[in-house]
Amino acid sequence: MPSLLELVLHPDRRKPAPEPVPVSLGPAFVVGSATWLVALAIMVLWPGVEVTSTVIATCFVGVLLGGLGLLWSRRQR
């Protein structure tokens, strides 16, 4: 087995890299968007919770970015 130094100095002696595994990111974007949507609903509808514009904007941007990610993942198939 070649040493680490030998592999660094002679990259042609390394094993070839494995092929990438195709994965679907759509479910991750759906779950993330749904989580931000639930957080937004809780913050707006829960009585006694002090809601600031920063909280609303954060939840809204989370839903928006998740939707954009879902569109991106569907285009990249």
N, C-alpha and C positions, 0 to 999 in steps of 0.2 A: 504494500500500500504506500503510495507516495506521501511525502510529508506536506504539511500545509505550505511551507515556504516554497517547495518545488511546484505545487499547484498554482501559487500566486505568480511565480516567475515564469511558468510555462502553462498558460491557460489552455493550450491545445491538448493537454493530457487529461483535462477534466472530463467528467461524464457530461453528456448533453442534458440541458435543462428539460424537465418534463413538460408536456403540453398543458396549457392552462385548462382548468375545468370550467365549463360554461355554467353560470349561475343566473338565476332570475332575481333581480332586485325589486321587482314589482311588489311582492308581498311585504317587504320591509318598508317601502314607501307608503303602502296602504295603512299598515299598522301605525307607523309614525304619524301620518296625517290624522288618523282617527284618534290617536292619543292627544294630539294638540287640540283637536276639535272638542273632545270630552273636557279637557282642561279649560277651554274657553267657555263652554257651557256651564261648568261648575262655577267658574269665577263670576259669570254674569248672573246666574240664577240662584246661587246659594245665598240665603239671607244672612246678613251680619258680616259678610266678607267685604273688606274695603278694596275696591277695584280702582286701579290707577290706569292711566292711558298706556303706560309702559307694559303692564301685564296684558292688556288687550292686544297691543301691537305685537308683542312677543308671540302670543298664541296664534294670531292671525298670520304672521309671517311663517310660523311653523307649518300651518296648514297649507299656505301658498307654496312654500318650498317643497313640501311633500308632494303636492299636486304636480309641480314642475318636474320633480324627480320621477314621478310615475309616467308622465308624458315622455320624458327622456328615455326611460327604460323600455318603453314600448317601441320607440323609434330605433333603438339599438339592437333589436332582435336579429 
